[in-house]
């Protein structure tokens, strides 16, 4: 789809997607994988999240313990699947500073791609998502649409056709973009392994993110531009997400293998890694004193 055609064809695209059963759970590709979603392509969920850093050499131990009690996504390849996010913010980084200052209510807007960035075209499905924090609860709302249409909506401020169930979210994003003059700031990317709870642990989710990297220019998903590590590659980011409470066996496991709880934001790490804002004592931690040693070319 090109230009206005991307928007004109959206109603047909949404109808086709709704007619085709989609199986997915919250953070995996929207091709067959995991839980059954509702028929609506607008998803919303609340979670408690705890983040840890873990040395990569301890990851096999963690993976073994998780697979003994959880289910790994059968449609993810060994080693994980790529996740790339493009973050939007104001010229003075309002969303960044809200995170750094620890506001009880804060939010951010991002576009997320599940799959190889090099293979992304205007027809590729992406997620436009608002992620917000209300006290200790993380809330996410998002809509799935073609990459070309998402760019025209977010970057060119063109109206997005939508159905009634999507209108509230679409209006909120459109208002945010217009009132705050949001623009693309940075990308983040990583390889993600995902595990979901079973039996008594339904609702539990654990992810392991490897090789967390980002960039501050050439922000198109398929641009092939150079990235740099924004977290030392010797460290994996582990996220534990639960609807109500984290099972005791998970917290015991975290203590046993020396997982360190951190207040960390991949978005903030990317902003800081490229010198857009100073580091904060209470924000994302300084993880390596020599970021220049972490440059690499994405493949």
C-alpha positions as CSV (number, residue, x, y, z in Angstrom):
1,X,0.0,0.0,0.0
2,X,1.3,3.5,-0.9
3,X,0.2,6.9,0.3
4,X,-3.5,7.5,0.7
5,X,-4.2,4.0,-0.6
6,X,-2.8,2.6,2.6
7,X,-5.6,4.4,4.5
8,X,-8.4,3.8,2.0
9,X,-7.7,0.1,2.1
10,X,-7.8,-0.1,5.9
11,X,-11.5,-1.0,6.2
12,X,-10.9,-4.0,3.9
13,X,-7.8,-4.9,5.8
14,X,-9.5,-4.8,9.2
15,X,-12.4,-6.9,7.8
16,X,-10.1,-9.5,6.4
17,X,-8.1,-9.7,9.7
18,X,-11.4,-10.0,11.7
19,X,-12.6,-12.8,9.5
20,X,-9.3,-14.8,9.9
21,X,-8.9,-16.3,13.3
22,X,-5.9,-14.9,15.0
23,X,-4.1,-16.6,17.8
24,X,-1.8,-14.6,20.0
25,X,-0.9,-13.6,23.5
26,X,0.2,-10.2,24.6
27,X,3.8,-9.9,23.5
28,X,4.3,-12.4,20.7
29,X,3.8,-12.1,17.0
30,X,0.2,-11.9,15.8
31,X,0.7,-14.9,13.6
32,X,-0.4,-18.2,15.3
33,X,1.1,-18.3,18.8
34,X,-0.3,-18.9,22.3
35,X,-3.6,-17.7,23.7
36,X,-6.8,-17.1,21.8
37,X,-7.5,-13.4,21.5
38,X,-10.9,-11.8,21.3
39,X,-12.3,-11.0,17.8
40,X,-11.5,-7.3,18.3
41,X,-8.1,-6.2,17.1
42,X,-8.0,-3.7,19.9
43,X,-6.3,-5.3,23.0
44,X,-6.2,-4.1,26.5
45,X,-4.8,-5.6,29.7
46,X,-3.5,-4.8,33.1
47,X,-0.3,-6.3,34.7
48,X,2.1,-6.0,37.6
49,X,5.6,-6.1,36.2
50,X,9.0,-6.8,37.9
51,X,12.2,-6.4,35.9
52,X,15.5,-8.1,36.6
53,X,19.0,-8.1,35.1
54,X,20.7,-11.5,34.7
55,X,24.1,-12.6,33.4
56,X,23.7,-14.4,30.2
57,X,25.7,-17.4,31.5
58,X,22.9,-17.9,34.1
59,X,20.1,-17.9,31.4
60,X,20.2,-21.6,30.7
61,X,19.6,-22.3,34.4
62,X,16.6,-19.9,34.4
63,X,15.3,-21.3,31.1
64,X,15.4,-24.9,32.5
65,X,13.6,-23.9,35.7
66,X,10.9,-22.0,33.7
67,X,10.3,-24.8,31.2
68,X,9.7,-27.3,34.1
69,X,6.7,-25.3,35.3
70,X,5.6,-23.1,32.4
71,X,4.9,-23.4,28.6
72,X,7.3,-21.8,26.1
73,X,5.8,-20.3,23.0
74,X,5.8,-23.2,20.5
75,X,5.9,-20.8,17.5
76,X,9.0,-18.9,18.6
77,X,12.3,-20.1,17.2
78,X,15.0,-21.3,19.4
79,X,16.8,-18.3,20.8
80,X,13.8,-16.0,20.6
81,X,11.9,-13.8,18.2
82,X,12.8,-10.2,17.2
83,X,10.9,-7.3,18.8
84,X,11.5,-3.7,17.6
85,X,9.8,-0.7,19.0
86,X,9.7,2.9,17.8
87,X,9.0,5.4,20.6
88,X,7.3,8.7,20.2
89,X,7.8,11.7,22.5
90,X,7.8,15.5,22.6
91,X,10.7,17.7,21.6
92,X,11.6,18.1,25.3
93,X,11.1,14.4,26.1
94,X,8.1,14.7,28.3
95,X,7.4,10.9,28.5
96,X,11.1,10.2,29.3
97,X,11.1,12.7,32.2
98,X,7.8,11.4,33.5
99,X,9.5,8.0,33.8
100,X,12.7,9.4,35.3
101,X,10.7,11.4,37.9
102,X,8.6,8.3,38.8
103,X,5.2,9.9,38.3
104,X,2.4,7.7,39.6
105,X,0.6,8.2,36.3
106,X,2.6,8.2,33.1
107,X,2.3,6.9,29.6
108,X,4.2,6.5,26.4
109,X,3.3,5.9,22.7
110,X,5.1,3.3,20.6
111,X,4.8,1.4,17.4
112,X,5.9,-2.2,17.7
113,X,7.0,-4.8,15.2
114,X,7.2,-8.6,15.9
115,X,9.5,-10.2,13.4
116,X,12.6,-9.4,11.3
117,X,12.9,-5.7,10.7
118,X,14.6,-6.2,7.4
119,X,11.5,-7.9,6.1
120,X,9.1,-5.1,7.2
121,X,7.0,-3.6,4.3
122,X,4.1,-1.2,4.3
123,X,1.8,-4.2,4.4
124,X,3.4,-5.8,7.5
125,X,1.3,-5.8,10.6
126,X,2.5,-3.6,13.5
127,X,1.0,-2.6,16.8
128,X,0.4,1.0,17.8
129,X,0.3,1.0,21.6
130,X,-0.2,3.2,24.6
131,X,1.6,1.8,27.6
132,X,0.8,3.6,30.9
133,X,1.5,3.1,34.5
134,X,-1.1,3.8,37.2
135,X,0.6,3.5,40.6
136,X,2.0,-0.1,40.4
137,X,-0.2,-1.4,37.6
138,X,0.9,-1.4,34.0
139,X,-1.9,-1.0,31.5
140,X,-1.6,-1.5,27.7
141,X,-4.0,-0.6,24.9
142,X,-3.2,-1.2,21.3
143,X,-4.4,-1.6,17.8
144,X,-3.0,-3.7,15.0
145,X,-2.7,-2.2,11.5
146,X,-0.4,-2.2,8.4
147,X,2.9,-0.4,8.8
148,X,2.2,2.0,6.0
149,X,-1.0,3.1,7.5
150,X,0.6,3.5,10.9
151,X,3.3,5.8,9.5
152,X,0.7,7.9,7.7
153,X,-1.3,8.2,10.9
154,X,1.4,8.9,13.4
155,X,4.0,10.7,11.3
156,X,1.9,12.5,8.7
157,X,-1.1,13.2,11.0
158,X,-3.5,11.7,8.5
159,X,-6.9,10.5,9.8
160,X,-7.1,6.8,10.5
161,X,-10.4,5.0,9.5
162,X,-11.5,2.7,12.2
163,X,-14.6,0.9,13.5
164,X,-16.6,1.8,16.6
165,X,-14.7,-0.4,19.0
166,X,-11.4,1.2,18.0
167,X,-12.6,4.8,17.9
168,X,-11.9,5.7,21.5
169,X,-8.3,4.5,21.3
170,X,-7.7,6.1,17.9
171,X,-9.1,9.4,19.0
172,X,-6.8,9.3,22.1
173,X,-3.7,8.6,20.1
174,X,-4.6,11.3,17.5
175,X,-5.2,13.8,20.3
176,X,-1.9,13.0,21.9
177,X,0.1,13.3,18.7
178,X,-1.6,16.6,17.8
179,X,-1.7,18.3,21.2
180,X,1.9,17.3,22.2
181,X,3.4,17.4,18.7
182,X,4.8,13.9,19.2
183,X,7.6,12.7,16.9
184,X,9.7,9.5,16.5
185,X,12.6,9.6,19.0
186,X,14.5,6.3,19.2
187,X,14.0,2.6,18.5
188,X,14.8,-0.4,20.7
189,X,15.2,-4.0,19.7
190,X,16.0,-7.4,21.2
191,X,15.5,-11.1,20.9
192,X,12.7,-12.3,23.2
193,X,12.0,-15.6,24.8
194,X,8.5,-15.9,26.3
195,X,7.1,-18.3,28.8
196,X,3.4,-18.5,30.0
197,X,2.0,-20.0,33.1
198,X,-0.2,-23.1,33.2
199,X,-2.5,-24.8,35.7
200,X,-2.4,-22.7,38.9
201,X,-0.1,-20.1,37.3
202,X,-2.4,-19.0,34.5
203,X,-1.8,-15.3,33.9
204,X,1.9,-15.5,34.7
205,X,4.3,-14.5,32.0
206,X,8.1,-14.4,32.0
207,X,10.2,-13.0,29.2
208,X,13.9,-13.0,28.6
209,X,15.3,-10.2,26.3
210,X,18.7,-10.7,24.8
211,X,21.1,-8.2,23.0
212,X,19.0,-5.1,23.8
213,X,20.0,-2.4,21.3
214,X,18.7,0.8,19.7
215,X,19.3,3.8,17.5
216,X,18.4,7.5,17.2
217,X,18.3,8.0,13.5
218,X,17.1,6.3,10.3
219,X,14.2,5.0,12.4
220,X,12.3,3.1,9.7
221,X,12.1,-0.6,10.8
222,X,13.7,-1.8,7.5
223,X,16.3,0.9,7.2
224,X,19.2,-1.4,8.0
225,X,20.9,1.4,10.0
226,X,23.5,0.8,12.6
227,X,22.4,0.1,16.1
228,X,24.3,0.0,19.4
229,X,23.8,-1.9,22.5
230,X,21.9,0.1,25.1
231,X,22.4,-2.6,27.7
232,X,25.6,-4.6,27.9
233,X,25.2,-7.7,25.8
234,X,26.4,-9.9,28.7
235,X,23.2,-9.0,30.5
236,X,19.6,-10.2,29.7
237,X,16.5,-8.3,30.8
238,X,14.0,-10.6,32.5
239,X,10.5,-9.4,33.1
240,X,8.0,-11.2,35.3
241,X,4.4,-10.2,34.7
242,X,1.4,-11.3,36.6
243,X,-2.3,-10.3,36.8
244,X,-2.5,-10.4,40.6
245,X,0.5,-11.8,42.3
246,X,3.9,-13.4,41.5
247,X,4.1,-17.0,42.7
248,X,6.5,-17.7,45.5
249,X,8.4,-20.2,43.4
250,X,9.3,-17.5,40.9
251,X,10.6,-15.1,43.5
252,X,12.6,-17.9,45.1
253,X,14.0,-18.8,41.7
254,X,15.0,-15.2,41.1
255,X,16.9,-15.1,44.5
256,X,18.5,-18.5,43.9
257,X,20.1,-17.5,40.6
258,X,21.1,-13.9,41.6
259,X,18.6,-12.0,39.5
260,X,18.9,-8.3,40.4
261,X,15.7,-6.2,40.6
262,X,16.1,-3.0,38.6
263,X,14.1,0.1,37.7
264,X,14.9,0.1,34.0
265,X,13.2,1.3,30.9
266,X,14.5,0.3,27.5
267,X,13.2,3.6,26.1
268,X,15.1,5.6,28.7
269,X,18.2,3.5,28.2
270,X,18.1,4.3,24.5
271,X,17.6,8.0,25.1
272,X,20.5,8.1,27.5
273,X,22.8,6.0,25.4
274,X,22.6,8.5,22.6
275,X,23.2,11.5,24.9
276,X,19.7,13.0,24.5
277,X,19.3,13.4,28.3
278,X,21.5,13.0,31.4
279,X,21.4,9.9,33.5
280,X,19.4,10.0,36.7
281,X,20.2,8.5,40.1
282,X,16.6,7.3,40.3
283,X,16.0,6.4,36.7
284,X,17.5,3.8,34.4
285,X,20.9,2.8,35.8
286,X,24.3,3.3,34.3
287,X,25.0,-0.2,33.2
288,X,28.4,0.2,31.6
289,X,30.9,3.0,31.7
290,X,32.0,2.5,28.1
291,X,29.1,2.6,25.8
292,X,31.4,3.2,22.9
293,X,32.6,-0.4,23.2
294,X,29.0,-1.6,22.6
295,X,28.5,-0.4,19.1
296,X,27.5,-3.0,16.5
297,X,25.9,-3.3,13.1
298,X,22.5,-5.0,13.2
299,X,22.1,-8.0,11.0
